[in-house]
Amino acid sequence: MSKIKAENVNVYYGSKQALFDVSIDIAEKEVTALIGPSGCGKSTFLRCLNRMNDVIDICRVEGSIKMDNLELNSRKLDVVRLRENVGMVFQKPNPFPKTIYENVAYGPTIHGIAQSKEEMDQIVEISLKKAALWNEVKDRLDEIGTGLSGGQQQRLCIARAISVSPEVILMDEPCSALDPIATAQIEELIDDLKKEVTIVIVTHSMSQAARVSQKTGFFHLGKLIEFGPTDKIFKNPDNQQTQDYITGRFG
Amino acid sequence: MSEKPHIVKSYEEQLQLLKDTIVKMGTGVEKQLENTIQSLVKKDISLAEKSIKDDELTDKYEINIEEQVVNLIALRQPMAIDLRETVVALKVSSDLERIGDLAKNISKRLTKIGTDLPNDITKNFEIAGLKASKQVNAVLNSYLHRAKDTAENVWNSDEEIDQMTNSNMEAAVKHLEKNKNDIQKVTQLLFMLKNIERIGDHATNIAEQVYFLITGDYLEGDRPKG
């Protein structure tokens, strides 16, 4: 079932067009990977899904992006509410310079989700457990989040994102700064989270896209060249450009 | 799809080496089979002995290809056409090794029973053997030239070897009924005929792999069988 349906999305940075007529159906409770060379538009597209492009003055987004029939590209949309529902994890772990507990409690606090201290404690614990971090930090929740290792910080950011129970999580190169073990932990987490959440991940690691996703989209020069089941894309893509890219023949 | 070279030259070279090794192994196996058949046609047992000896090289090629494939998977993580190239090489080398073994086995039987054999059976054997050789040659060409249609033709025409084998076996049994003294030779010849049929099957397996290599799809339907 489709969770997000983008139709004819065009994005401009001033006069420069960054995305051309991108149409894509993102399935619910699946992992969708977006791959392509630098500057191909995959991150620009990802940012359309929680209106992160709004923070760029010269950026203009045209076309329709619907999440459960709600038009995300509407001026009337409550963007704060949208971002509660569509969380994001970035390339570089960016925990707040606050305690581990406060990092996770931040979202539920500003959205007024928890009614009591006990409820907040529970949200923090569940979020950290879902992010597979609880066992490592349960005895030092009052320590500063930025003091954790890179992999732990990234899982803390995931815990922070899931603390407000989003339906979609966007990940922009979430493992590019992590070692292989921390990467495996995040990938295991992605596998686990997809039971409840729809995940869209931008990655430069094709083997990671192949490992974690069920659908893959290949972007090139602002266009979605091919989109389909991940095994098909990596075993026998239909498009020559896709094949050239994934086999290292690009250029 | 026509392929551009890889950005990383050493990867391109490794894949090329793999393809070249398959072709070399295939050429060697073809020669082995030819020597085996010609040993009977020309009544020259030294050709059978050469085929037996050459099987050692065939076995070495198979090990070499397996090493290349394991290295490519471990170090390059091939994708799409490169992945098919790698996996198909492993399977094709295994079929080629079996063809080499079967040729060697026929040759060993020949060295045991000699070339003075009942003409009616050996004639049948020659015809089936030459047909199997042609199949092996055609399928190797389909690999070398990435010719999907040739691979399909090989796949479709194995039936003829199957039918030949059935009628050859029947003819051999009939010969035996009339010439009971030939029992030792004819028994060996029955195995040899069966080996030819198996060689045809391995050529067909390779045809399936070549088709998969080129298209990414599997040949569908039941293979015609005699």
Interface residues (C-beta under 8 A of the other chain):
Chain A: M206 S207 A210 F234 K235 N236 P237 Q240 Q243 D244 I246 T247 G248 R249 F250 G251
Chain B: M1 E3 K4 P5 H6 I7 V8 Y11 Q77 P78 M79 A80 I81 D82 L83 R84 G216 D217
